[in-house]
Amino acid sequence: MEERFPTQPIGLILGRVGLVAILAGLLVAAWNGQIVIVTVLGLALAAAGSARLWSRFSLAGVNCRRLLSEQRAFPGEQIELKLELYNRKLLPLPWVQVYDELPLGFSADILPTAENCPGAGFLSKAAALLWYSKVSWKIRLSCPRRGYYKLGPTRIVSGDIFGFYPRSATMPLPDHIIVYPKIFALSQLGIPSLYPLGNTRAEKRIFEDPIYVTGVRDYNPHDSLRRIHWKATARQQSLQVKVFEPTTTLEVAIFLAVDSFKHDGTHDHHFEHGISLAASIAKYVIDKGNPAGLFVNTRLADSGQPARVLPGSTSHQLVIILEALAKVTPTPSGSVVEFLNRERSHLPWGTTMVFIVYELSESLNVLFTNLREAGYKLVICQVDKPIMTEAQDTTGARHIPDIPALQ
């Protein structure tokens, strides 16, 4: 980057040693009465001194501002970026170059940096500024894929009229662009009936409220032992279970198991598919007026912490979930089993847990069994992974095929 943002004089003769040598030569020529040489060396010293002084004050009063039409977008949408450069002093700038650091892939005008910064590039612009004037540039950024993208810093390079003494300054100008994951209808994602999100096409999803008991009925093998009504069983001399009052309340917690995905560069589309699946399910649940939350054992791009959004159904809940998913990275914060054991205390009994995984491990199978026994409703979605018959029987996982648009 040093050659792109130079701060040293151009040519050895314009450096401190070179100027001292010119001054020494001028004194020797003056001592010997060499008027022509004295004149030439004097003009060279005067030009170098003026250029050095001009360069010293060239960046004083110079400010830069970056403006974004939007900071949030979906993949494929465009954002307008505007760079404004101000010169708030009497001294003009015969030349000035601006290098704004931006993510690669957002525009063809963004060039890769010479540093070891994968994914980072710079936007280069040049102009001349008179006194108390400004110049601006506009560029259209196309958001290629989901993610959290940092912008900045911005570097400004200018100097004297000859370009002998360039100077550079760095302005942080911290900014970011959030690109949400793609959202699809559940039918597009290849999800069959998502019990207990609803196993019919009815508009209202009817569930049972464990607080209000309305009667009893005969026991069947699919009933949980927690529902057995022992007094009624003793009276009837056969197992009886409680019948609860129907309710439309449904609380969904979506868990994305980051550590179940492979991150070797060849399966990245599976991970993005899982993120889009989480976003699509969250939108489906919230659109039905039910609370939805998100839990991801990841290291978020901005904070490095796992994603934890408690279930809610407010108008901003979906935006909060989408922003969290945009910041999800493939780096796990730890095992999803340990993560869930820490977070399940925040979820009420009867919460519907939706798990999005790639590979089903033995620890996950044990976890799912324990959760079912604890009274939680489970929906397990396995992203683009063939389901073996035995696994299908033990976990009830649903195979979610790939969507070409996500690859």
C-alpha positions as CSV (number, residue, x, y, z in Angstrom):
1,M,0.0,0.0,0.0
2,E,3.0,2.3,0.4
3,E,3.3,2.9,-3.3
4,R,-0.4,3.7,-3.6
5,F,-0.3,6.2,-0.8
6,P,3.2,7.8,-1.0
7,T,4.4,10.2,1.6
8,Q,8.1,10.4,0.6
9,P,9.5,13.0,-1.9
10,I,9.7,11.9,-5.5
11,G,13.4,11.5,-6.3
12,L,16.4,11.4,-4.0
13,I,17.4,15.0,-5.0
14,L,14.3,16.4,-3.4
15,G,14.9,14.8,-0.1
16,R,16.6,16.4,2.9
17,V,20.1,15.1,1.9
18,G,19.6,16.3,-1.7
19,L,18.5,19.8,-0.7
20,V,21.4,20.1,1.7
21,A,23.7,19.1,-1.2
22,I,22.1,21.8,-3.5
23,L,22.5,24.4,-0.8
24,A,26.2,23.5,-0.3
25,G,26.7,23.7,-4.1
26,L,25.0,27.1,-4.2
27,L,27.3,28.4,-1.4
28,V,30.4,27.1,-3.2
29,A,29.2,28.6,-6.5
30,A,28.6,31.9,-4.8
31,W,32.0,31.9,-3.2
32,N,33.6,31.3,-6.6
33,G,31.3,33.9,-8.3
34,Q,29.5,31.5,-10.6
35,I,26.4,33.6,-11.1
36,V,24.7,31.2,-13.6
37,I,25.1,28.2,-11.3
38,V,23.9,30.3,-8.3
39,T,20.8,31.4,-10.2
40,V,19.9,27.8,-11.3
41,L,20.5,26.3,-7.8
42,G,18.7,29.2,-6.2
43,L,15.6,28.7,-8.4
44,A,15.7,25.0,-7.6
45,L,15.9,25.6,-3.9
46,A,13.0,28.2,-4.1
47,A,10.9,25.8,-6.1
48,A,11.6,22.9,-3.7
49,G,10.9,25.1,-0.6
50,S,7.6,26.4,-2.1
51,A,6.5,22.9,-3.1
52,R,7.4,21.6,0.4
53,L,5.4,24.4,2.1
54,W,2.4,23.9,-0.3
55,S,2.5,20.1,0.4
56,R,2.6,20.7,4.1
57,F,-0.7,22.6,4.1
58,S,-2.3,20.8,1.2
59,L,-4.5,18.5,3.3
60,A,-5.4,21.1,5.9
61,G,-9.2,21.9,5.8
62,V,-9.8,18.9,3.5
63,N,-12.7,16.7,4.5
64,C,-14.5,13.7,2.9
65,R,-17.9,12.3,3.5
66,R,-19.6,9.1,2.3
67,L,-23.3,8.9,1.9
68,L,-25.4,5.8,1.3
69,S,-28.9,5.8,-0.1
70,E,-29.6,2.6,2.0
71,Q,-27.7,0.6,4.5
72,R,-29.9,-2.5,4.2
73,A,-30.8,-4.5,1.1
74,F,-31.6,-7.9,-0.2
75,P,-29.3,-9.8,-2.6
76,G,-29.5,-8.3,-6.1
77,E,-30.7,-4.9,-5.0
78,Q,-28.6,-1.7,-5.6
79,I,-27.4,1.0,-3.3
80,E,-26.2,4.4,-4.4
81,L,-22.9,5.5,-2.8
82,K,-21.9,9.2,-2.9
83,L,-18.4,10.5,-2.1
84,E,-18.0,14.2,-1.3
85,L,-14.7,15.9,-1.0
86,Y,-14.4,19.4,0.5
87,N,-11.5,21.9,0.4
88,R,-12.2,24.5,3.0
89,K,-9.2,26.8,2.6
90,L,-7.7,29.4,0.3
91,L,-4.9,27.1,-0.9
92,P,-6.1,25.2,-4.0
93,L,-5.4,21.5,-4.6
94,P,-4.0,21.1,-8.1
95,W,-4.5,17.3,-7.7
96,V,-6.1,15.0,-5.2
97,Q,-6.8,11.3,-5.1
98,V,-9.4,9.5,-2.9
99,Y,-9.2,5.8,-2.1
100,D,-12.3,4.5,-0.4
101,E,-12.1,1.0,1.0
102,L,-15.1,-1.1,0.0
103,P,-16.0,-4.8,-0.3
104,L,-15.1,-6.5,-3.5
105,G,-17.9,-7.6,-5.8
106,F,-20.1,-4.7,-5.2
107,S,-19.0,-2.8,-8.4
108,A,-16.6,-3.3,-11.3
109,D,-14.9,0.0,-10.3
110,I,-13.7,-1.5,-7.0
111,L,-10.2,-2.9,-7.4
112,P,-8.5,-5.4,-5.1
113,T,-6.0,-4.1,-2.5
114,A,-2.4,-5.0,-2.6
115,E,-2.6,-6.0,1.1
116,N,-3.6,-9.4,2.4
117,C,-7.2,-8.4,2.9
118,P,-9.4,-11.0,1.3
119,G,-12.7,-9.6,0.2
120,A,-11.6,-5.9,0.5
121,G,-11.0,-3.5,-2.3
122,F,-10.8,0.2,-3.0
123,L,-12.6,2.8,-5.1
124,S,-10.2,5.3,-6.6
125,K,-11.2,8.8,-7.7
126,A,-9.1,11.8,-8.7
127,A,-9.9,15.5,-9.2
128,A,-8.6,19.1,-8.8
129,L,-10.1,21.4,-6.2
130,L,-10.0,25.2,-6.1
131,W,-10.3,27.2,-2.9
132,Y,-13.5,26.6,-0.9
133,S,-14.9,24.2,-3.3
134,K,-16.1,20.6,-3.4
135,V,-16.4,17.6,-5.8
136,S,-18.6,14.6,-5.6
137,W,-18.8,11.2,-7.2
138,K,-21.7,8.7,-7.4
139,I,-21.5,5.0,-7.9
140,R,-24.1,2.2,-7.9
141,L,-23.3,-0.7,-5.7
142,S,-25.0,-4.1,-6.5
143,C,-25.4,-6.2,-3.4
144,P,-24.2,-9.7,-4.5
145,R,-24.8,-11.9,-1.5
146,R,-25.9,-12.0,2.1
147,G,-23.5,-10.6,4.7
148,Y,-22.4,-7.8,6.9
149,Y,-19.9,-5.6,5.0
150,K,-17.7,-2.9,6.6
151,L,-16.8,0.3,4.6
152,G,-13.8,2.5,5.2
153,P,-11.3,3.8,6.0
154,T,-10.9,6.5,3.3
155,R,-7.5,7.7,2.3
156,I,-6.8,11.1,0.7
157,V,-3.5,11.8,-1.2
158,S,-2.5,15.3,-2.4
159,G,0.5,17.6,-2.4
160,D,2.2,20.5,-4.2
161,I,1.5,21.6,-7.8
162,F,4.6,19.6,-9.1
163,G,3.8,16.4,-7.2
164,F,7.2,16.5,-5.6
165,Y,6.0,16.1,-2.0
166,P,2.9,13.9,-1.8
167,R,1.1,13.6,1.5
168,S,-1.7,11.3,2.6
169,A,-4.3,11.3,5.4
170,T,-6.6,8.6,6.6
171,M,-10.2,9.2,7.6
172,P,-11.9,6.3,9.4
173,L,-15.5,7.1,8.1
174,P,-16.8,3.8,9.6
175,D,-19.9,2.5,7.9
176,H,-21.5,-0.8,6.9
177,I,-24.0,-2.4,4.6
178,I,-26.3,-5.2,5.7
179,V,-27.4,-7.6,3.0
180,Y,-30.3,-9.8,4.2
181,P,-30.6,-13.5,3.3
182,K,-32.9,-14.5,0.5
183,I,-36.5,-15.3,1.5
184,F,-38.6,-17.9,-0.3
185,A,-42.1,-19.3,0.1
186,L,-42.0,-22.5,2.0
187,S,-43.3,-24.4,-1.0
188,Q,-40.3,-23.2,-3.0
189,L,-38.0,-24.5,-0.3
190,G,-39.4,-27.9,-0.7
191,I,-40.7,-28.2,2.9
192,P,-43.7,-30.5,3.4
193,S,-46.2,-29.9,6.1
194,L,-44.3,-28.5,9.0
195,Y,-46.0,-30.0,12.0
196,P,-46.5,-28.4,14.5
197,L,-46.4,-25.2,12.4
198,G,-49.6,-26.6,10.9
199,N,-50.3,-29.9,9.3
200,T,-53.4,-28.6,7.4
201,R,-54.1,-25.8,5.0
202,A,-56.4,-24.1,7.5
203,E,-55.7,-20.4,8.0
204,K,-55.8,-20.8,11.8
205,R,-53.3,-23.2,13.5
206,I,-55.0,-24.8,16.5
207,F,-52.9,-26.0,19.4
208,E,-53.6,-27.1,23.0
209,D,-53.0,-24.9,26.0
210,P,-51.5,-27.0,28.8
211,I,-52.9,-24.7,31.4
212,Y,-56.6,-25.2,30.8
213,V,-58.0,-28.8,31.0
214,T,-61.4,-29.3,29.5
215,G,-61.8,-33.1,29.9
216,V,-60.2,-36.5,29.6
217,R,-60.1,-39.3,26.9
218,D,-58.6,-42.7,26.5
219,Y,-54.8,-43.0,26.2
220,N,-53.1,-43.8,22.9
221,P,-49.5,-44.8,22.3
222,H,-48.6,-41.4,20.9
223,D,-49.6,-39.5,24.0
224,S,-46.9,-38.2,26.4
225,L,-46.9,-39.6,29.9
226,R,-47.0,-36.1,31.2
227,R,-50.7,-35.9,30.0
228,I,-52.0,-38.9,32.0
229,H,-54.8,-38.0,34.3
230,W,-54.1,-40.3,37.3
231,K,-57.4,-39.7,39.2
232,A,-59.5,-40.4,36.1
233,T,-57.4,-43.5,35.3
234,A,-58.1,-44.8,38.8
235,R,-61.8,-44.3,38.4
236,Q,-62.0,-45.8,34.9
237,Q,-59.5,-48.6,35.5
238,S,-57.8,-47.7,32.2
239,L,-55.3,-45.0,31.2
240,Q,-56.9,-41.6,30.7
241,V,-55.2,-38.5,29.4
242,K,-56.1,-34.8,29.8
243,V,-57.8,-32.9,27.0
244,F,-56.6,-29.3,26.9
245,E,-58.4,-26.2,25.7
246,P,-57.6,-25.4,22.1
247,T,-55.6,-22.2,21.5
248,T,-54.1,-20.4,18.5
249,T,-51.0,-19.3,20.4
250,L,-47.7,-20.7,18.9
251,E,-44.2,-19.7,20.0
252,V,-41.4,-20.8,17.7
253,A,-37.7,-20.8,18.4
254,I,-35.5,-21.3,15.3
255,F,-32.1,-22.9,15.9
256,L,-29.4,-22.9,13.2
257,A,-26.7,-25.5,14.1
258,V,-23.6,-23.9,12.5
259,D,-21.3,-26.6,13.7
260,S,-23.3,-29.2,11.8
261,F,-22.3,-27.7,8.4
262,K,-19.1,-28.3,6.5
263,H,-17.1,-25.2,5.8
264,D,-14.4,-26.5,3.4
265,G,-15.3,-24.1,0.5
266,T,-17.3,-26.7,-1.4
267,H,-20.5,-26.7,0.8
268,D,-21.0,-23.0,1.3
269,H,-24.2,-23.0,-0.6
270,H,-25.6,-25.5,1.9
271,F,-24.9,-23.0,4.7
272,E,-26.5,-20.1,2.8
273,H,-29.5,-22.4,2.1
274,G,-29.8,-23.1,5.8
275,I,-29.7,-19.3,6.5
276,S,-32.4,-18.6,3.9
277,L,-34.5,-21.4,5.3
278,A,-34.3,-19.8,8.8
279,A,-35.3,-16.5,7.4
280,S,-38.2,-17.9,5.4
281,I,-39.6,-19.9,8.4
282,A,-39.4,-16.8,10.6
283,K,-41.3,-14.7,8.0
284,Y,-43.9,-17.4,7.7
285,V,-44.5,-17.6,11.5
286,I,-44.5,-13.9,12.0
287,D,-46.8,-13.3,9.1
288,K,-49.3,-15.6,10.8
289,G,-49.2,-13.3,13.9
290,N,-47.2,-15.8,16.0
291,P,-44.0,-15.1,18.0
292,A,-40.7,-16.3,16.4
293,G,-37.2,-16.1,17.8
294,L,-33.7,-17.0,16.5
295,F,-30.8,-18.8,18.1
296,V,-27.5,-19.4,16.2
297,N,-24.2,-20.8,17.7
298,T,-22.1,-18.5,15.5
299,R,-19.7,-15.6,16.0
300,L,-21.6,-12.6,14.6
301,A,-19.6,-10.5,12.1
302,D,-19.9,-7.3,14.2
303,S,-19.7,-8.5,17.8
304,G,-18.3,-12.0,17.7
305,Q,-21.1,-13.2,20.0
306,P,-23.8,-15.9,19.2
307,A,-27.1,-14.8,17.8
308,R,-29.9,-14.7,20.3
309,V,-33.3,-13.1,19.5
310,L,-36.0,-14.0,21.9
311,P,-39.4,-14.9,20.4
312,G,-41.6,-11.9,19.5
313,S,-44.3,-10.9,17.0
314,T,-43.8,-7.1,16.9
315,S,-43.5,-5.3,13.5
316,H,-39.7,-5.0,14.0
317,Q,-39.2,-8.7,15.0
318,L,-38.6,-9.9,11.4
319,V,-36.1,-7.1,10.7
320,I,-34.2,-8.0,13.9
321,I,-34.0,-11.7,12.8
322,L,-33.0,-10.8,9.3
323,E,-30.2,-8.5,10.5
324,A,-28.9,-11.2,12.8
325,L,-28.9,-13.8,10.0
326,A,-27.1,-11.3,7.7
327,K,-24.3,-11.2,10.3
328,V,-24.0,-14.9,10.8
329,T,-20.6,-16.3,10.0
330,P,-19.6,-20.0,9.5
331,T,-17.4,-19.9,12.6
332,P,-19.3,-21.7,15.5
333,S,-19.1,-20.2,19.0
334,G,-19.3,-23.8,20.3
335,S,-21.4,-26.9,20.2
336,V,-25.1,-26.3,19.4
337,V,-26.0,-28.8,22.2
338,E,-24.2,-26.7,24.8
339,F,-25.6,-23.5,23.3
340,L,-29.2,-24.8,23.5
341,N,-28.8,-26.0,27.0
342,R,-27.8,-22.5,28.0
343,E,-30.7,-20.9,26.1
344,R,-33.6,-23.2,26.8
345,S,-34.2,-21.7,30.2
346,H,-35.4,-18.6,28.3
347,L,-38.0,-20.6,26.4
348,P,-41.3,-21.6,28.0
349,W,-42.5,-25.1,28.1
350,G,-44.4,-26.1,24.9
351,T,-42.3,-23.9,22.7
352,T,-41.9,-25.2,19.1
353,M,-38.3,-25.6,18.3
354,V,-37.2,-25.6,14.6
355,F,-33.7,-27.0,14.1
356,I,-31.9,-26.4,10.8
357,V,-28.9,-28.8,10.5
358,Y,-26.7,-30.3,7.8
359,E,-25.3,-33.5,9.5
360,L,-27.2,-35.3,12.2
361,S,-24.7,-36.4,14.9
362,E,-25.3,-38.8,17.8
363,S,-25.3,-35.9,20.2
364,L,-28.0,-34.1,18.3
365,N,-30.1,-37.3,18.2
366,V,-29.8,-37.6,22.0
367,L,-30.7,-33.9,22.4
368,F,-33.8,-34.2,20.2
369,T,-35.0,-37.2,22.3
370,N,-34.5,-35.3,25.5
371,L,-36.3,-32.3,24.3
372,R,-39.3,-34.3,23.1
373,E,-39.5,-36.0,26.5
374,A,-39.3,-32.6,28.2
375,G,-42.5,-31.5,26.3
376,Y,-41.0,-29.4,23.5
377,K,-42.4,-29.7,20.0
378,L,-39.7,-30.3,17.4
379,V,-39.3,-29.6,13.7
380,I,-36.0,-30.8,12.3
381,C,-35.0,-29.7,8.8
382,Q,-31.9,-31.3,7.3
383,V,-30.5,-29.2,4.4
384,D,-29.7,-31.1,1.2
385,K,-28.7,-34.3,3.1
386,P,-30.1,-37.7,2.2
387,I,-32.2,-39.1,5.1
388,M,-31.5,-42.7,6.0
389,T,-34.6,-44.8,6.9
390,E,-33.3,-45.3,10.5
391,A,-32.6,-41.6,11.0
392,Q,-36.0,-40.7,9.6
393,D,-37.6,-43.0,12.2
394,T,-35.6,-41.6,15.2
395,T,-35.6,-37.9,14.4
396,G,-38.4,-37.2,12.0
397,A,-36.0,-35.0,10.1
398,R,-37.3,-33.4,6.9
399,H,-34.9,-33.3,3.9
400,I,-34.8,-29.8,2.4
401,P,-33.5,-29.9,-1.2
402,D,-31.3,-27.2,-2.7
403,I,-32.8,-24.3,-4.6
404,P,-30.7,-23.3,-7.7
405,A,-31.0,-19.6,-7.0
406,L,-29.1,-20.1,-3.7
407,Q,-26.1,-21.7,-5.2
